[in-house]
């Protein structure tokens, strides 16, 4: 029943397969199954055997999951060429698309041993995105394609760009159970959104400049010498 539930969770996120049997030959399913074996060996301190299973899995699926990575339930990697580092921690119902990296950084940042990201429940990582360092991607957050994330991502946020930044749509206003590839395909996310953001920045800069000019004008007036008052006859 556990396997059937897992396959059904993938079917809910991927309309391509016509049956559970098709899903069974997905490289992401094989990669996760072999990782479960490698992770048990890793926890038993059988590091060489764990690495052996890891290398076989990478050869078979083009997905590299370090045996030390912790992965929750219903994890789905759609297509291959994904890399997940040793100290990565992935929650339940997380979806990762192709060419994603959960990469590590130098642990000299005060977090001993933790070099890779923590991905919380329901997050979606779009194609080609890079999530780097011991950061946290919040519950149901979406990382857009090719985004580079180096800072914590709030719950439900939609991140795009290099470096990644949150879009204008607040998580409370946009909540859906699943959004393929991390970003919704609607008019709210067309190129006009980026133009609007640029215009808002320009307006904000103009307001600041006007405030500075007004302050300079007021300062100039206060510095002017007062005209001598007329003496009464």
Short mmCIF file of the C-alpha atoms (twelve columns), coordinates in Angstrom:
data_MODEL
# 
_entry.id   MODEL 
# 
loop_
_atom_site.group_PDB 
_atom_site.id 
_atom_site.type_symbol 
_atom_site.label_atom_id 
_atom_site.label_alt_id 
_atom_site.label_comp_id 
_atom_site.label_asym_id 
_atom_site.label_seq_id 
_atom_site.Cartn_x 
_atom_site.Cartn_y 
_atom_site.Cartn_z 
_atom_site.pdbx_PDB_model_num 
ATOM 1   C CA . UNK A 1   0.000  0.000   0.000   1 
ATOM 2   C CA . UNK A 2   2.932  2.334   0.713   1 
ATOM 3   C CA . UNK A 3   4.302  1.853   -2.804  1 
ATOM 4   C CA . UNK A 4   0.884  2.342   -4.407  1 
ATOM 5   C CA . UNK A 5   0.349  5.533   -2.412  1 
ATOM 6   C CA . UNK A 6   3.755  6.790   -3.550  1 
ATOM 7   C CA . UNK A 7   3.032  6.029   -7.202  1 
ATOM 8   C CA . UNK A 8   -0.347 7.753   -6.936  1 
ATOM 9   C CA . UNK A 9   1.329  10.842  -5.452  1 
ATOM 10  C CA . UNK A 10  3.536  11.013  -8.553  1 
ATOM 11  C CA . UNK A 11  0.549  10.512  -10.858 1 
ATOM 12  C CA . UNK A 12  -1.124 13.490  -9.169  1 
ATOM 13  C CA . UNK A 13  1.863  15.648  -10.126 1 
ATOM 14  C CA . UNK A 14  2.589  14.229  -13.578 1 
ATOM 15  C CA . UNK A 15  -0.221 13.646  -16.102 1 
ATOM 16  C CA . UNK A 16  2.082  11.870  -18.601 1 
ATOM 17  C CA . UNK A 17  1.960  8.246   -17.337 1 
ATOM 18  C CA . UNK A 18  -1.062 6.157   -18.247 1 
ATOM 19  C CA . UNK A 19  -0.522 3.616   -15.483 1 
ATOM 20  C CA . UNK A 20  1.417  2.907   -12.316 1 
ATOM 21  C CA . UNK A 21  3.622  0.489   -14.259 1 
ATOM 22  C CA . UNK A 22  4.959  3.376   -16.319 1 
ATOM 23  C CA . UNK A 23  5.863  5.282   -13.181 1 
ATOM 24  C CA . UNK A 24  7.795  2.275   -11.887 1 
ATOM 25  C CA . UNK A 25  10.376 2.730   -14.640 1 
ATOM 26  C CA . UNK A 26  10.901 6.451   -13.954 1 
ATOM 27  C CA . UNK A 27  14.560 7.201   -13.167 1 
ATOM 28  C CA . UNK A 28  13.504 9.338   -10.195 1 
ATOM 29  C CA . UNK A 29  11.658 6.392   -8.654  1 
ATOM 30  C CA . UNK A 30  14.688 4.112   -9.064  1 
ATOM 31  C CA . UNK A 31  17.006 6.792   -7.727  1 
ATOM 32  C CA . UNK A 32  14.898 7.211   -4.587  1 
ATOM 33  C CA . UNK A 33  14.584 3.443   -4.044  1 
ATOM 34  C CA . UNK A 34  18.328 2.916   -4.335  1 
ATOM 35  C CA . UNK A 35  18.940 5.917   -2.095  1 
ATOM 36  C CA . UNK A 36  16.832 4.309   0.635   1 
ATOM 37  C CA . UNK A 37  19.215 1.341   0.509   1 
ATOM 38  C CA . UNK A 38  22.337 3.535   0.413   1 
ATOM 39  C CA . UNK A 39  21.076 5.684   3.283   1 
ATOM 40  C CA . UNK A 40  20.533 2.648   5.522   1 
ATOM 41  C CA . UNK A 41  24.068 1.486   4.760   1 
ATOM 42  C CA . UNK A 42  25.362 4.984   5.469   1 
ATOM 43  C CA . UNK A 43  23.624 5.092   8.852   1 
ATOM 44  C CA . UNK A 44  25.123 1.694   9.652   1 
ATOM 45  C CA . UNK A 45  28.579 3.229   8.951   1 
ATOM 46  C CA . UNK A 46  29.053 0.982   5.929   1 
ATOM 47  C CA . UNK A 47  30.263 3.959   3.941   1 
ATOM 48  C CA . UNK A 48  31.965 2.086   1.104   1 
ATOM 49  C CA . UNK A 49  28.907 -0.040  0.387   1 
ATOM 50  C CA . UNK A 50  26.694 3.039   0.611   1 
ATOM 51  C CA . UNK A 51  28.882 4.819   -1.933  1 
ATOM 52  C CA . UNK A 52  28.856 1.749   -4.164  1 
ATOM 53  C CA . UNK A 53  25.059 1.758   -4.277  1 
ATOM 54  C CA . UNK A 54  25.140 5.535   -4.843  1 
ATOM 55  C CA . UNK A 55  27.495 5.219   -7.820  1 
ATOM 56  C CA . UNK A 56  25.413 2.420   -9.340  1 
ATOM 57  C CA . UNK A 57  22.289 4.553   -8.952  1 
ATOM 58  C CA . UNK A 58  23.983 7.528   -10.590 1 
ATOM 59  C CA . UNK A 59  25.114 5.355   -13.518 1 
ATOM 60  C CA . UNK A 60  21.618 3.935   -13.925 1 
ATOM 61  C CA . UNK A 61  19.523 7.093   -13.479 1 
ATOM 62  C CA . UNK A 62  21.803 10.133  -14.024 1 
ATOM 63  C CA . UNK A 63  20.700 11.307  -10.555 1 
ATOM 64  C CA . UNK A 64  23.315 11.715  -7.826  1 
ATOM 65  C CA . UNK A 65  21.948 11.574  -4.265  1 
ATOM 66  C CA . UNK A 66  24.573 11.373  -1.552  1 
ATOM 67  C CA . UNK A 67  23.862 8.458   0.819   1 
ATOM 68  C CA . UNK A 68  23.860 10.854  3.771   1 
ATOM 69  C CA . UNK A 69  20.995 12.991  2.474   1 
ATOM 70  C CA . UNK A 70  17.738 12.727  4.449   1 
ATOM 71  C CA . UNK A 71  14.594 12.439  2.313   1 
ATOM 72  C CA . UNK A 72  10.960 12.323  3.438   1 
ATOM 73  C CA . UNK A 73  7.860  10.721  1.936   1 
ATOM 74  C CA . UNK A 74  6.544  11.067  -1.634  1 
ATOM 75  C CA . UNK A 75  9.720  12.682  -2.986  1 
ATOM 76  C CA . UNK A 76  9.580  12.975  -6.781  1 
ATOM 77  C CA . UNK A 77  12.435 13.789  -9.171  1 
ATOM 78  C CA . UNK A 78  10.978 14.375  -12.633 1 
ATOM 79  C CA . UNK A 79  13.780 13.481  -15.085 1 
ATOM 80  C CA . UNK A 80  17.464 13.249  -14.253 1 
ATOM 81  C CA . UNK A 81  20.761 15.124  -13.946 1 
ATOM 82  C CA . UNK A 82  20.013 16.200  -10.390 1 
ATOM 83  C CA . UNK A 83  22.606 16.447  -7.602  1 
ATOM 84  C CA . UNK A 84  21.724 16.304  -3.889  1 
ATOM 85  C CA . UNK A 85  24.481 16.796  -1.331  1 
ATOM 86  C CA . UNK A 86  25.330 14.915  1.838   1 
ATOM 87  C CA . UNK A 87  23.727 17.162  4.457   1 
ATOM 88  C CA . UNK A 88  20.621 18.016  2.437   1 
ATOM 89  C CA . UNK A 89  17.368 17.482  4.324   1 
ATOM 90  C CA . UNK A 90  14.211 17.078  2.219   1 
ATOM 91  C CA . UNK A 91  10.699 16.971  3.675   1 
ATOM 92  C CA . UNK A 92  7.521  15.284  2.456   1 
ATOM 93  C CA . UNK A 93  5.820  15.771  -0.941  1 
ATOM 94  C CA . UNK A 94  8.756  17.676  -2.445  1 
ATOM 95  C CA . UNK A 95  9.076  17.835  -6.252  1 
ATOM 96  C CA . UNK A 96  12.326 18.460  -8.117  1 
ATOM 97  C CA . UNK A 97  12.646 18.833  -11.870 1 
ATOM 98  C CA . UNK A 98  15.669 18.138  -14.061 1 
ATOM 99  C CA . UNK A 99  19.174 19.599  -13.649 1 
ATOM 100 C CA . UNK A 100 18.629 20.840  -10.076 1 
ATOM 101 C CA . UNK A 101 21.499 21.117  -7.596  1 
ATOM 102 C CA . UNK A 102 21.187 21.117  -3.822  1 
ATOM 103 C CA . UNK A 103 24.769 22.201  -3.333  1 
ATOM 104 C CA . UNK A 104 27.048 22.800  -0.397  1 
ATOM 105 C CA . UNK A 105 29.203 25.690  0.706   1 
ATOM 106 C CA . UNK A 106 32.172 26.109  3.030   1 
ATOM 107 C CA . UNK A 107 30.995 25.266  6.583   1 
ATOM 108 C CA . UNK A 108 33.088 28.129  8.009   1 
ATOM 109 C CA . UNK A 109 29.853 30.107  8.401   1 
ATOM 110 C CA . UNK A 110 29.188 28.973  11.950  1 
ATOM 111 C CA . UNK A 111 26.938 26.019  11.086  1 
ATOM 112 C CA . UNK A 112 29.214 23.080  11.767  1 
ATOM 113 C CA . UNK A 113 28.751 20.186  9.373   1 
ATOM 114 C CA . UNK A 114 25.624 21.544  7.701   1 
ATOM 115 C CA . UNK A 115 26.589 22.543  4.151   1 
ATOM 116 C CA . UNK A 116 23.487 21.816  2.085   1 
ATOM 117 C CA . UNK A 117 19.894 23.106  1.987   1 
ATOM 118 C CA . UNK A 118 16.848 22.054  3.955   1 
ATOM 119 C CA . UNK A 119 13.757 21.744  1.729   1 
ATOM 120 C CA . UNK A 120 10.503 21.732  3.673   1 
ATOM 121 C CA . UNK A 121 7.228  19.950  2.852   1 
ATOM 122 C CA . UNK A 122 5.522  20.551  -0.467  1 
ATOM 123 C CA . UNK A 123 8.248  22.693  -2.037  1 
ATOM 124 C CA . UNK A 124 8.731  22.657  -5.819  1 
ATOM 125 C CA . UNK A 125 12.137 23.231  -7.416  1 
ATOM 126 C CA . UNK A 126 11.993 24.170  -11.102 1 
ATOM 127 C CA . UNK A 127 14.313 23.002  -13.866 1 
ATOM 128 C CA . UNK A 128 17.949 24.027  -13.590 1 
ATOM 129 C CA . UNK A 129 17.672 25.898  -10.303 1 
ATOM 130 C CA . UNK A 130 20.597 25.933  -7.878  1 
ATOM 131 C CA . UNK A 131 19.906 25.970  -4.131  1 
ATOM 132 C CA . UNK A 132 23.207 26.508  -2.358  1 
ATOM 133 C CA . UNK A 133 24.344 26.413  1.236   1 
ATOM 134 C CA . UNK A 134 22.740 25.584  4.604   1 
ATOM 135 C CA . UNK A 135 19.598 27.568  3.890   1 
ATOM 136 C CA . UNK A 136 15.931 26.677  4.330   1 
ATOM 137 C CA . UNK A 137 13.304 26.618  1.583   1 
ATOM 138 C CA . UNK A 138 9.947  27.095  3.290   1 
ATOM 139 C CA . UNK A 139 6.831  24.958  3.168   1 
ATOM 140 C CA . UNK A 140 5.171  24.988  -0.276  1 
ATOM 141 C CA . UNK A 141 7.714  27.441  -1.648  1 
ATOM 142 C CA . UNK A 142 8.346  27.465  -5.402  1 
ATOM 143 C CA . UNK A 143 11.777 27.963  -6.971  1 
ATOM 144 C CA . UNK A 144 11.520 29.004  -10.622 1 
ATOM 145 C CA . UNK A 145 13.597 27.562  -13.445 1 
ATOM 146 C CA . UNK A 146 17.320 28.497  -13.419 1 
ATOM 147 C CA . UNK A 147 17.001 30.541  -10.227 1 
ATOM 148 C CA . UNK A 148 20.028 30.675  -7.922  1 
ATOM 149 C CA . UNK A 149 19.000 30.626  -4.258  1 
ATOM 150 C CA . UNK A 150 21.553 31.473  -1.558  1 
ATOM 151 C CA . UNK A 151 19.263 32.822  1.191   1 
ATOM 152 C CA . UNK A 152 16.332 31.433  3.164   1 
ATOM 153 C CA . UNK A 153 13.030 31.257  1.273   1 
ATOM 154 C CA . UNK A 154 9.836  32.140  3.199   1 
ATOM 155 C CA . UNK A 155 6.893  29.792  3.369   1 
ATOM 156 C CA . UNK A 156 4.896  29.777  0.128   1 
ATOM 157 C CA . UNK A 157 7.161  32.266  -1.660  1 
ATOM 158 C CA . UNK A 158 7.770  32.085  -5.422  1 
ATOM 159 C CA . UNK A 159 11.426 32.797  -6.219  1 
ATOM 160 C CA . UNK A 160 12.852 33.738  -9.623  1 
ATOM 161 C CA . UNK A 161 16.055 35.198  -11.025 1 
ATOM 162 C CA . UNK A 162 19.795 35.352  -10.287 1 
ATOM 163 C CA . UNK A 163 20.134 35.920  -7.424  1 
ATOM 164 C CA . UNK A 164 16.655 34.655  -6.617  1 
ATOM 165 C CA . UNK A 165 14.072 37.164  -5.395  1 
ATOM 166 C CA . UNK A 166 10.434 36.815  -4.466  1 
ATOM 167 C CA . UNK A 167 7.785  37.706  -7.061  1 
ATOM 168 C CA . UNK A 168 5.117  40.317  -6.454  1 
ATOM 169 C CA . UNK A 169 2.419  37.751  -5.678  1 
ATOM 170 C CA . UNK A 170 2.189  37.080  -1.946  1 
ATOM 171 C CA . UNK A 171 1.869  33.485  -0.798  1 
ATOM 172 C CA . UNK A 172 -1.395 34.255  1.014   1 
ATOM 173 C CA . UNK A 173 -2.937 35.477  -2.232  1 
ATOM 174 C CA . UNK A 174 -1.726 32.548  -4.322  1 
ATOM 175 C CA . UNK A 175 -2.204 29.071  -2.851  1 
ATOM 176 C CA . UNK A 176 -2.707 26.036  -5.048  1 
ATOM 177 C CA . UNK A 177 -1.986 22.399  -4.241  1 
ATOM 178 C CA . UNK A 178 0.590  21.976  -7.028  1 
ATOM 179 C CA . UNK A 179 2.192  24.217  -9.640  1 
ATOM 180 C CA . UNK A 180 4.352  22.488  -12.279 1 
ATOM 181 C CA . UNK A 181 7.932  23.712  -12.664 1 
ATOM 182 C CA . UNK A 182 7.643  25.967  -9.634  1 
ATOM 183 C CA . UNK A 183 5.958  29.001  -11.184 1 
ATOM 184 C CA . UNK A 184 2.316  29.319  -12.256 1 
ATOM 185 C CA . UNK A 185 1.490  29.834  -15.907 1 
ATOM 186 C CA . UNK A 186 -0.929 32.761  -15.801 1 
ATOM 187 C CA . UNK A 187 -1.053 36.389  -16.822 1 
ATOM 188 C CA . UNK A 188 0.272  37.323  -13.380 1 
ATOM 189 C CA . UNK A 189 3.636  35.851  -14.337 1 
ATOM 190 C CA . UNK A 190 4.117  37.033  -17.901 1 
ATOM 191 C CA . UNK A 191 6.935  39.447  -18.850 1 
ATOM 192 C CA . UNK A 192 4.666  42.380  -17.984 1 
ATOM 193 C CA . UNK A 193 5.137  41.432  -14.339 1 
ATOM 194 C CA . UNK A 194 8.857  42.113  -14.614 1 
ATOM 195 C CA . UNK A 195 8.152  45.425  -16.377 1 
ATOM 196 C CA . UNK A 196 5.782  46.396  -13.585 1 
ATOM 197 C CA . UNK A 197 8.423  45.624  -10.982 1 
ATOM 198 C CA . UNK A 198 10.965 47.765  -12.842 1 
ATOM 199 C CA . UNK A 199 8.473  50.640  -13.100 1 
ATOM 200 C CA . UNK A 200 7.721  50.403  -9.399  1 
ATOM 201 C CA . UNK A 201 11.431 50.681  -8.626  1 
ATOM 202 C CA . UNK A 202 11.740 53.717  -10.884 1 
ATOM 203 C CA . UNK A 203 8.750  55.395  -9.230  1 
ATOM 204 C CA . UNK A 204 10.234 54.718  -5.805  1 
ATOM 205 C CA . UNK A 205 13.560 56.212  -6.880  1 
ATOM 206 C CA . UNK A 206 11.789 59.301  -8.234  1 
ATOM 207 C CA . UNK A 207 9.910  59.737  -4.966  1 
ATOM 208 C CA . UNK A 208 13.140 59.570  -3.011  1 
ATOM 209 C CA . UNK A 209 14.769 62.099  -5.335  1 
ATOM 210 C CA . UNK A 210 11.813 64.482  -5.003  1 
ATOM 211 C CA . UNK A 211 11.993 64.181  -1.230  1 
ATOM 212 C CA . UNK A 212 15.721 65.006  -1.345  1 
ATOM 213 C CA . UNK A 213 15.114 68.047  -3.567  1 
ATOM 214 C CA . UNK A 214 12.334 69.274  -1.298  1 
ATOM 215 C CA . UNK A 215 14.626 68.916  1.711   1 
ATOM 216 C CA . UNK A 216 17.386 70.855  -0.064  1 
ATOM 217 C CA . UNK A 217 14.913 73.611  -0.975  1 
ATOM 218 C CA . UNK A 218 13.672 73.910  2.594   1 
ATOM 219 C CA . UNK A 219 17.231 73.958  3.912   1 
ATOM 220 C CA . UNK A 220 18.143 76.714  1.434   1 
ATOM 221 C CA . UNK A 221 15.205 78.845  2.511   1 
ATOM 222 C CA . UNK A 222 16.068 78.524  6.172   1 
ATOM 223 C CA . UNK A 223 19.655 79.562  5.439   1 
ATOM 224 C CA . UNK A 224 18.667 82.808  3.616   1 
ATOM 225 C CA . UNK A 225 19.311 85.995  5.685   1 
ATOM 226 C CA . UNK A 226 16.158 87.683  6.905   1 
ATOM 227 C CA . UNK A 227 15.382 91.077  5.305   1 
ATOM 228 C CA . UNK A 228 15.719 94.005  7.763   1 
ATOM 229 C CA . UNK A 229 12.410 94.966  9.221   1 
ATOM 230 C CA . UNK A 230 11.077 98.424  8.460   1 
ATOM 231 C CA . UNK A 231 11.247 100.880 11.295  1 
ATOM 232 C CA . UNK A 232 8.116  102.814 11.953  1 
ATOM 233 C CA . UNK A 233 8.297  106.597 11.655  1 
# 
